[in-house]
Amino acid sequence: MRQAGYLAAAGIYALDNHITRLKDDHVRARELGKVIASLGWVESVMPVDTNIVIFSMKESVTPESVLQKLADENIKALKFGPREIRMVTHLDFDDRMLEKAIDVFKKLSF
């Protein structure tokens, strides 16, 4: 990487300006994780200690089918393993978006 300074500058800026608000991301991720854990088609949710939510589906549900339904609602997530999906809360994910995500998850059925 020839221009590592640009990447380092972005990291330094984040450390200087966003550390205190990270707790908001963690709270939102925990709330999202609790809702996901309550869904009948979800097998398990890994412990949510940061802003990352990882969950696995039961055998009858594929990650691809969940991701497609989420994408139809403009919610982004990634396949993270054979049966897992990973979601991340971040600076641009606010309370309004959290409520939308929760509403969408509660309406999903498989």
C-alpha positions in Angstrom: 0.0 0.0 0.0 1.7 3.2 -1.2 -0.6 5.7 0.4 -0.9 4.2 3.9 -1.0 7.7 5.4 -4.4 8.4 4.0 -5.8 5.3 5.6 -4.0 6.1 8.9 -5.4 9.6 8.8 -9.0 8.2 8.5 -8.3 5.9 11.5 -6.8 8.8 13.6 -9.8 11.0 12.8 -12.2 8.2 13.9 -10.3 7.7 17.1 -10.3 11.5 17.8 -13.9 12.1 17.0 -16.1 9.0 17.3 -15.0 6.9 20.3 -17.4 8.5 22.7 -20.4 7.8 20.4 -19.5 4.2 19.8 -21.6 3.3 22.8 -24.7 4.3 20.8 -23.8 1.8 18.1 -23.3 -0.9 20.8 -26.7 -0.2 22.4 -28.4 -0.4 19.0 -26.7 -3.6 18.1 -27.8 -5.2 21.4 -31.4 -4.2 20.8 -31.3 -5.5 17.3 -29.7 -8.8 18.5 -32.5 -9.2 21.1 -35.2 -8.9 18.5 -33.5 -11.2 16.1 -33.0 -13.8 18.9 -36.8 -13.8 19.5 -37.6 -14.9 15.9 -38.7 -18.4 15.4 -36.6 -19.0 12.2 -33.4 -17.9 14.0 -31.3 -20.7 15.5 -29.0 -18.5 17.6 -27.4 -15.1 18.0 -23.8 -14.7 19.0 -23.2 -12.5 22.1 -23.5 -8.9 21.1 -20.6 -7.2 22.8 -19.8 -4.5 20.2 -21.6 -3.1 17.2 -21.7 -6.4 15.3 -24.7 -8.8 15.3 -24.1 -12.3 13.9 -26.9 -14.8 13.8 -27.6 -18.2 12.3 -30.8 -19.5 10.8 -32.5 -22.8 11.3 -32.0 -25.6 8.7 -35.2 -24.7 6.9 -34.1 -21.1 6.1 -31.2 -20.1 3.9 -29.1 -17.0 4.5 -29.7 -16.0 0.8 -33.5 -16.0 1.4 -33.1 -13.7 4.4 -30.7 -11.4 2.7 -33.0 -11.1 -0.3 -35.9 -10.1 1.9 -33.8 -7.6 3.8 -32.4 -6.2 0.5 -36.0 -5.7 -0.7 -36.5 -3.5 2.3 -33.2 -1.7 1.7 -31.5 -3.3 4.7 -27.9 -4.4 4.1 -26.3 -7.5 5.7 -23.7 -10.1 4.6 -23.6 -13.8 4.6 -21.0 -14.7 7.2 -20.8 -18.5 6.9 -22.9 -21.4 5.7 -25.8 -20.4 7.9 -24.8 -17.1 9.4 -25.5 -13.5 8.6 -23.6 -10.5 9.9 -24.9 -7.0 10.5 -23.1 -3.9 11.8 -24.4 -0.7 13.4 -22.4 2.4 12.7 -22.2 6.2 12.6 -24.9 6.4 9.9 -27.3 4.0 11.5 -29.6 6.0 13.7 -32.6 5.2 15.9 -35.1 5.6 13.0 -33.2 3.0 11.0 -33.1 0.7 14.0 -36.9 0.9 14.4 -37.3 0.2 10.6 -34.9 -2.8 10.9 -36.8 -4.1 13.9 -40.1 -3.8 12.2 -38.9 -5.6 9.1 -37.4 -8.4 11.1 -40.6 -8.9 13.0 -42.6 -9.2 9.8 -40.3 -11.7 8.1 -41.6 -15.2 7.9 -40.2 -18.4 6.4 
